[in-house]
């Protein structure tokens, strides 16, 4: 089937067995996307002509947010006929290009039975250049993919840090998590995702930068933080990390050390469960409550956020209701 993009007239072939998004990438065209799991809705395109099917069932994004009847999610849609789509392509930036590469597990740290940190060594002659905030896929033996945000900074493109949550027993994520071994060889592809912190405008902005993370949504925020601390030496930085309890703050020692080393950086942990042993950098409650308690005026702040969709929707709604300009809120899914 032939797919045509109304915006620029670009066309490409899609096999019945592949998603429209994968077919576009194979043809060298990068389209907006983030989760690749039918949840975020960022890859939604208006179907101008043709028919599609969702072989894996109706995508979750249909329930998470309003998508018009003419919108299709390209990360899950398979073409049943020639298509004409209305969606804005992404132009690749500089040396950042999509690649598929071998990667060796050089370090593996289990933080709990459900959480691990993984370091992948890529070929030194073929680094993976990326923007802070992007993610990559690990290609499994059966061709399925697992998506993980890159936690390391873009300044080290040949050694990639990932944070992995096991997921439900019986699922592909849990099976992959349980199979991890030091020195094992994997195949990765990326970088992926439109959400990122990049460019001179971000690096040179005088506005304070506020990073918001929920759970392992901390991974892309860690990448952004590492880049911003070096690229924006005079910019005030603050991270709010939300978790249920203190043990879920799996990288808080690294953050405390970063806070001690960089005077422009402040770290706040926000715990939803009550605790009697809070340290000075910890709060009870929700991330939005902590932000609003610290910042009466949101009009001159830049926010980057990652985490569960419901958390992001709630934070975005509350902060914009208190005066945050919508264009100053950047997240890994569309919230407006």
N, C-alpha and C positions, 0 to 999 in steps of 0.2 A: 504493500500500500504506500502511496505517496502522500507525504505530509507537507503542507505549505504554510509558512508563517506570513500572515497578512502584513505585519509591520515592515518587513524588508524583502518579501518575496522569496526568501530562502526556502528551498525544498529538499527533502531527503526521503529515503526509503525506510519503512519500518516493517519488520517481519511480524507475523501474527504471534510469535512466541515471546516478543520483547515489548517492554513498555515504550510509550512514545518518548519519555524522557531519556531512556537508555539509547534509543535509536538516534535521538538528536545529538547526544554526546558522542556516539560512535561516528556521526557525520561531522563532528568538529564544531557543533553549535551548543553553547552553554546557555541553558534556560534557567530562570529563577527556580530555586528549590532549596530545601533545607533537610527535613527529616527523612525523605525518601520512603516513608512508611504510611503515607496517606493520612497523617495526623495534623500537620501544620497548616496545610492549605496554601503554602507559598507558591506552589507550581500550578495553581488554578489558571486555566486558560478558557477563553470564550470559544465554544465550538460553533464556528460559522457554517461549516458544511461537513457532512459525513456522519458516521456512526462509530461509537466506541463500546467497549465492554470492560468490566472489572472482574477478571477471572477469580480473584481472591476475595470477592465480596465488596459491598459498599464501603468506601473509605470512611474512617472515623471522623475526618474533618467535616463531613456532611452534618454530623451531630454537634461538633464543637463550635462551629460558627456559621453564619449565614453565607451560603454559596448559591448563586442564582441557578435556576434550572438549566441554563445554557452553559454553565461552567463545568469543566472536566478537570480531574486531577491527573496530571501527566505522569506522575511517578507510579501510578497504578493502572492507568488506562492503556488498553491494547486496541489498536485500530482494526475495525471491521470493514473499513472502506477507505478510500482516499479522504483526507481531512484538510480543512482550512481552519487554522487556529489564529486567534488574536491574543498574542502574548508578547511581552517585551524581551528580546534576547539580551544576554549579558555579554559585553565585550571583554575578553580576557585581558588582564592587566600585566604589562611588562613580561617578566620571565615566568610568571605564574601560569603554568599550563597543566592540564589534566594528564596524569601518568598512571600506569600500572607497573608496580615494582615489587621485587622480592624484598623481604624484611626479616631480619633475624632477631629473636627475643634475646636481648643481652642482659636484661634485669627484670626480675619478677618479684613483686612485694605484695604479699597478702595482708591486707589491713583488717579483714574479718572474713568469716566464711562466705560472705556475700559481696565482698569488695576487694579489688586488687588494683595495683598500679603496675603498668607495663611499659618497658622501654624497648623501642624497636630501632635497630641499626639498619639504615638504608645504605645502598652502595655509595661510597664516597664520590664516585665519578658521576652519580646520577641522583643528586639530592632532590628532595620534594619541597619546592618553594611554596609557601602558603602565606595567607594573611591571618593575623591573630584573630581567633574566633571561628575559623573554619574547621571542618571535620574531614575524616577519611573513612573509607570502607575497608574492612577486612573481608576478602573473598574466601568463602569456605570451600571445602572440597566438592560439595554438590552444586557449586555455583551461586548459592545464596550469599547474601552480604549482611554484615553487621556493621552498623555505623557508630563511630565514636568521635567525640570532639577531641581535638588536639590540645593537650594541656601545656606543652612546652612552647617556648617563644619562637617566633619565626627566624630569629638570628642563628639558630642551630638546625638547619633543614635536613641534616642527615641522621639525627638522633631524635626520635619522636616519642614523647611521653603521652600515654593514654590512661584514663581512669575507667575501669570496667566494673559494672554491677552485674551480678550473676543472673538475676531475673528468676522467673518461675521455673520450678523443676519440670522437666519434660519438654521445655522449649529449646529452640536452637541456641539462644543466648546462654542458657545454663549448660548445655552440652559443650559449647565452645569454651566457656569459662572453665569447666572441669577438665578440659583436655590440655590446658596451657602447660607448657614445659619450658624450662630454660634452654636456650639454644635452638628451639624449634624454628623452622622456616615457614613464614607466612607470605601471602600475597596481599598487597594493599593497593588501593587506587584512590586518587584524589589530586589536589584538594577539592573539596565540595562545599557548597553552601554560599549563599549570597550574604549572610550575616557576617560581618567582620569589622575590625577596627583598623583602618589603614588610611594612608594618604597624608599629605602635608596639612590639610585642613584639620584632621584629627590631632596630628602630632603638634601643631603650632597653636591650637586653640588655647586661649587664656582662661577658658571657663573650667571650674573644678569638674573632675571626672568622678562619677559615682558608679561603681560596679555592684550589681545585685545578683546573687547566686542562690539557687535552691538545690540541695542535694549534690549530685554529681554535675549539675549545671555549673559547679565551681570550675570544672576543667577548662572550658573556653575563657572564663574570666581570669584564670591563672595565666593563660597564654597572653591575653590582652594586658594584664597587669605587668608581666615581665617585659613586654615590648614598651609599654607606656613609661615604665620607670626609667628606661634607658633613652627612649626617643623624646620624652617630654620631661626633662629633668626639673623644670620649674613649675610644673603643673601639679596642683593639689589633687591627690588620689584618695578615694575611700572605698572600701569593700565591705558590703553587708552580706554575710553568709548565713542563710537560714537552714536550720536542721531541727529535728525533733529533740535530740538530746546531745550531750557533749561528746560521746563516743563517735557520733557521725561527723564531727569536725576533723576528718582524717588528716588534714594537712595544716592544722592550726599552728604547729610548731614552726613550720616553714614560714607561715604568715607572720608569726610573732618576730621571727628573725628578720624578715623583710622590713617590718615596721621599725625595728631597732636600727636597721642600716640606712633606711631612707626616711628622713624627717618629714618629707612631704606626703607620706603614706600613712593612713589610719585604717585599722581593721576592727570591725564590729561583728561579733557572732550573735545571732538571734535564735533563741531556742523556744520552740513552741510548747515543750513540756516543762513543768515546774521543776526547779532544782534548788537545793540549798547551798551549793558550793560554787556559785557564780564568781568568776574572776572579773576584774574591772572592765575588761573588753567584752563582756557578755551581757546580753539583755534577755528578758522574757518577752514573748509576744510574737508578732508578725513583722516581716521586713518593712512593709509600708508604714506601720506604726513607728518603727525606729527611725526611718528616714524623715517622717513628718515631725517627729519630736526634735530631731537635730537641725532641720532646715525649714525655717518658717517661710522663706522665699525660694521657690523652685525655678524661677524664671530665667536664671542665668547659670543653670547646671546642665551637664550632659550625662545621660544615663545609658548604660549598657547592661543587659540582663539576660540570664539563661536559667532554665529550670523547667518544672512541670508547667504545661499550658495553663492550667487553672490558676496557678500562682501568678504567672505573667499577666494574665488577663486582669486579675484583681489588682495587682500593683499598678498596671498601666491606667486602669480606670480611676483609682484613687489619686494617683499623682497628677494626672491631667485635670481632675476635678479640683485640685488644689493649686492650679496655675502653671503646671509644667507644659510648655509648648509641645504638642505631639511630635514634632520633627526632632526633638531632643531626646526621644526615647527610642533606643535601638535594641531589638531583641531577635532571638533565633526563630521567631514565628510572627506572622502578621497579627497585630493586636488592634488594628484600627481599619 
